[in-house]
Amino acid sequence: MAYPLQARARSSLSPLSTKPTTSNSEWRCTRCDKLLGVCRDGRMHLRFARGHEYLVGFPVQATCRGCGTLNHATAPAR
């Protein structure tokens, strides 16, 4: 079952934050603010082109497809 990634306002995240802040929070690039994944139930949901989707545990690292910055998140928010 696929989970859609949705764009939402980021009022609770600072521009340089890489840690999720809620159970369904967004993980965004530290440089260009592009959506990298969504934290759900203690795991990170990542979606790429052509239907490639991954549900991974922490810690997680991803290279931003927009600017090439390496981003990492060490753990989900409690």
Secondary structure as a PSIPRED ss2 file (coil, helix, strand):
# PSIPRED VFORMAT (PSIPRED V4.0)

   1 M C   1.000  0.000  0.000
   2 A C   1.000  0.000  0.000
   3 Y C   1.000  0.000  0.000
   4 P C   1.000  0.000  0.000
   5 L C   1.000  0.000  0.000
   6 Q C   1.000  0.000  0.000
   7 A C   1.000  0.000  0.000
   8 R C   1.000  0.000  0.000
   9 A C   1.000  0.000  0.000
  10 R C   1.000  0.000  0.000
  11 S C   1.000  0.000  0.000
  12 S C   1.000  0.000  0.000
  13 L C   1.000  0.000  0.000
  14 S C   1.000  0.000  0.000
  15 P C   1.000  0.000  0.000
  16 L C   1.000  0.000  0.000
  17 S C   1.000  0.000  0.000
  18 T C   1.000  0.000  0.000
  19 K C   1.000  0.000  0.000
  20 P C   1.000  0.000  0.000
  21 T C   1.000  0.000  0.000
  22 T C   1.000  0.000  0.000
  23 S C   1.000  0.000  0.000
  24 N C   1.000  0.000  0.000
  25 S C   1.000  0.000  0.000
  26 E E   0.000  0.000  1.000
  27 W E   0.000  0.000  1.000
  28 R E   0.000  0.000  1.000
  29 C C   1.000  0.000  0.000
  30 T C   1.000  0.000  0.000
  31 R C   1.000  0.000  0.000
  32 C C   1.000  0.000  0.000
  33 D C   1.000  0.000  0.000
  34 K C   1.000  0.000  0.000
  35 L E   0.000  0.000  1.000
  36 L E   0.000  0.000  1.000
  37 G E   0.000  0.000  1.000
  38 V E   0.000  0.000  1.000
  39 C E   0.000  0.000  1.000
  40 R E   0.000  0.000  1.000
  41 D C   1.000  0.000  0.000
  42 G C   1.000  0.000  0.000
  43 R E   0.000  0.000  1.000
  44 M E   0.000  0.000  1.000
  45 H E   0.000  0.000  1.000
  46 L E   0.000  0.000  1.000
  47 R E   0.000  0.000  1.000
  48 F C   1.000  0.000  0.000
  49 A H   0.000  1.000  0.000
  50 R H   0.000  1.000  0.000
  51 G H   0.000  1.000  0.000
  52 H C   1.000  0.000  0.000
  53 E E   0.000  0.000  1.000
  54 Y E   0.000  0.000  1.000
  55 L E   0.000  0.000  1.000
  56 V E   0.000  0.000  1.000
  57 G C   1.000  0.000  0.000
  58 F C   1.000  0.000  0.000
  59 P C   1.000  0.000  0.000
  60 V E   0.000  0.000  1.000
  61 Q E   0.000  0.000  1.000
  62 A E   0.000  0.000  1.000
  63 T E   0.000  0.000  1.000
  64 C C   1.000  0.000  0.000
  65 R C   1.000  0.000  0.000
  66 G C   1.000  0.000  0.000
  67 C C   1.000  0.000  0.000
  68 G C   1.000  0.000  0.000
  69 T C   1.000  0.000  0.000
  70 L E   0.000  0.000  1.000
  71 N E   0.000  0.000  1.000
  72 H E   0.000  0.000  1.000
  73 A E   0.000  0.000  1.000
  74 T C   1.000  0.000  0.000
  75 A C   1.000  0.000  0.000
  76 P C   1.000  0.000  0.000
  77 A C   1.000  0.000  0.000
  78 R C   1.000  0.000  0.000
